[in-house]
Amino acid sequence: MAAARGGRARFLAEGSGALCALTTVENGVGTLEISGILAYQPDLGDLIFDGFEDSAEVLAAFRRLESDPAVSAIVLNVNSPGGFSVGGAEIADAVFKSAKPTVAWVGGMMCSLAYWIGSQASAVVSTRSAMVGSIGAYVSVVDYHRMLANAGIEVKVFTNKEGTFKAAGMPGTAVTQDHATEFSRQAQRSFDVFRADVLRAREGIADEAMQGQVFDGHQAKRAGLVDALGDLAYAKAVARRINRGRNVPPIGRE
């Protein structure tokens, strides 16, 4: 799913957590932890109190693993409900284009933007109880102009004559039908890009599996969102297997 924050489309499923771009390297496999809500350069309060992580830092950490000669394959250890599209699509592109085999693993949540990113890996591994999917986008705007009016407060916004959509969603103003149409257009555009990226990496996922729903690991595997079920150690083994040039991946482990 997706919401708006400061005019940015947001991809988010319910849940949150502390997020930090932590990397480790073991036996040639670099692991990047992605957990919490992804946002582009969030403020300090979001980082400390609201479980946000800077998507720019996540991308930089991934780039470091790519350039590290000690790393032959990369595992994304994902536990995230998603986040904001700004900055997130670039992580997805980096994963998709990476010259090093990359495996995405989820033991908690890999939803919305997090799935957008994880789906671009060479293989996706999930535990059977993990939450996967939520492929979709939304724009959320709080309209409380009536509450302010009841308190005797009216917010007036003056724009240039061409600015039909300027200041749409500004706190205290009414959401007009034109504004609602524009917000829907933004959400649809974000979803169209999301869907196209998923399908470039994972052909054959049915439209019925991309309606914003969340699957457990078993369901996600049947729908083609993940390739195999297993733990983090298994995901690392899959990454090593791909790096050795073996088929991607040993499908079917339960």
SVG drawing of the C-alpha trace seen along z (x, -y; Angstrom):
<svg xmlns="http://www.w3.org/2000/svg" viewBox="-19 -34 58 63">
<polyline fill="none" stroke="black" stroke-width="0.4" points="0.0,0.0 1.1,-3.6 0.4,-6.9 1.4,-10.5 3.8,-12.4 4.8,-15.8 3.5,-15.0 5.4,-11.7 3.8,-8.4 4.2,-5.9 4.3,-2.2 3.5,-0.7 1.8,2.2 0.9,2.2 3.8,2.5 7.1,0.8 10.5,1.3 13.8,-0.3 15.7,-0.6 19.4,-0.8 21.6,0.1 23.7,2.7 26.1,4.9 28.1,7.9 30.4,10.2 30.9,13.9 32.5,16.5 32.1,14.3 28.4,13.4 27.6,9.8 24.4,9.3 22.4,6.0 19.7,5.6 16.7,3.6 14.1,3.2 11.4,0.6 9.9,-2.2 12.0,-3.4 12.1,-7.2 14.5,-9.5 16.5,-11.5 14.0,-11.4 14.4,-13.8 16.1,-12.8 12.8,-12.3 11.5,-9.9 14.7,-7.9 14.8,-7.7 11.1,-7.5 9.2,-6.2 11.3,-3.4 12.3,-5.1 15.5,-4.4 17.1,-6.6 16.7,-4.9 19.8,-6.8 21.8,-5.1 20.5,-1.7 21.5,-2.3 24.9,-3.4 25.4,-0.3 24.3,1.9 26.9,0.1 29.6,0.8 28.9,4.5 28.9,4.4 32.3,2.9 33.8,5.0 36.2,7.6 35.6,9.9 31.9,10.1 31.0,12.6 27.2,12.6 24.7,10.5 21.8,11.3 19.1,8.7 17.8,9.5 14.4,7.7 11.9,6.9 10.0,3.9 6.4,2.9 7.5,0.6 7.9,-3.1 8.0,-6.1 8.6,-5.6 11.1,-8.5 14.6,-6.9 13.1,-3.4 12.9,-2.7 16.6,-3.5 17.4,-0.7 15.3,1.7 17.2,0.7 20.5,1.3 19.5,4.8 18.1,5.6 21.3,4.4 23.8,5.8 26.6,7.8 26.7,9.9 24.1,12.6 21.6,11.2 19.1,13.1 16.3,11.4 15.3,13.2 12.3,12.4 11.6,13.8 9.1,11.0 7.7,8.6 8.6,7.8 5.7,5.7 5.0,3.0 8.2,1.0 10.2,3.6 8.8,6.3 9.5,3.9 13.1,4.0 13.3,7.7 11.6,8.8 14.5,7.6 16.9,10.1 18.2,13.2 16.0,15.2 13.6,14.6 13.5,16.8 10.9,16.6 10.0,18.3 6.6,19.9 5.1,17.4 6.5,14.3 4.3,11.6 5.0,10.9 3.4,8.8 1.1,5.8 1.8,4.8 0.0,1.5 0.0,-2.2 -2.1,-4.7 -2.1,-8.5 -3.6,-9.4 -4.7,-12.9 -6.4,-14.0 -9.2,-16.5 -10.2,-18.3 -11.4,-21.6 -14.8,-21.0 -13.3,-20.6 -11.5,-23.8 -14.6,-25.6 -16.5,-24.4 -13.8,-26.1 -14.1,-29.3 -10.9,-28.8 -10.7,-29.0 -7.6,-28.3 -7.3,-30.2 -4.8,-29.4 -4.1,-31.7 -2.4,-30.3 -1.7,-31.4 -4.7,-30.9 -3.2,-27.9 -2.5,-26.2 -5.5,-23.8 -3.5,-21.2 -1.1,-23.6 -1.4,-23.1 -3.7,-20.1 -4.0,-18.4 -2.6,-21.4 -3.8,-20.9 -7.0,-22.7 -8.2,-23.0 -10.9,-21.0 -10.0,-18.2 -11.8,-19.1 -12.9,-16.5 -10.0,-17.8 -7.6,-17.1 -9.0,-13.7 -8.6,-12.8 -5.0,-14.0 -4.2,-12.0 -5.7,-8.9 -3.6,-9.6 -0.4,-9.7 -1.3,-6.4 -2.0,-4.7 1.3,-6.0 3.2,-4.7 1.5,-1.3 2.2,-1.1 5.9,-1.6 5.9,0.8 4.1,3.5 6.3,3.1 9.5,3.5 8.1,6.6 7.3,8.2 10.7,7.4 12.3,9.5 9.6,12.1 7.6,12.8 4.3,14.6 3.0,13.2 -0.8,12.9 -2.6,9.6 -4.7,11.3 -1.6,11.4 -1.0,7.7 -4.1,6.2 -2.6,5.0 -3.0,8.3 -0.5,9.8 0.5,13.5 2.2,15.8 5.3,17.6 3.4,20.7 0.8,18.5 3.6,16.2 5.5,19.2 2.3,20.5 1.7,17.1 5.3,16.8 6.3,14.0 9.0,16.1 11.1,19.0 11.7,21.1 11.0,21.4 13.8,21.4 15.8,19.6 18.5,17.0 21.3,19.7 19.5,21.3 19.2,18.0 23.0,17.5 23.5,21.1 21.3,20.2 23.4,17.1 26.6,19.2 24.9,21.7 24.0,19.0 27.5,17.6 28.9,21.0 26.9,20.9 24.3,23.4 20.6,23.0 18.5,20.4 17.6,21.6 17.0,25.1 13.3,24.6 10.8,26.3 12.4,26.5 9.6,26.3"/>
</svg>
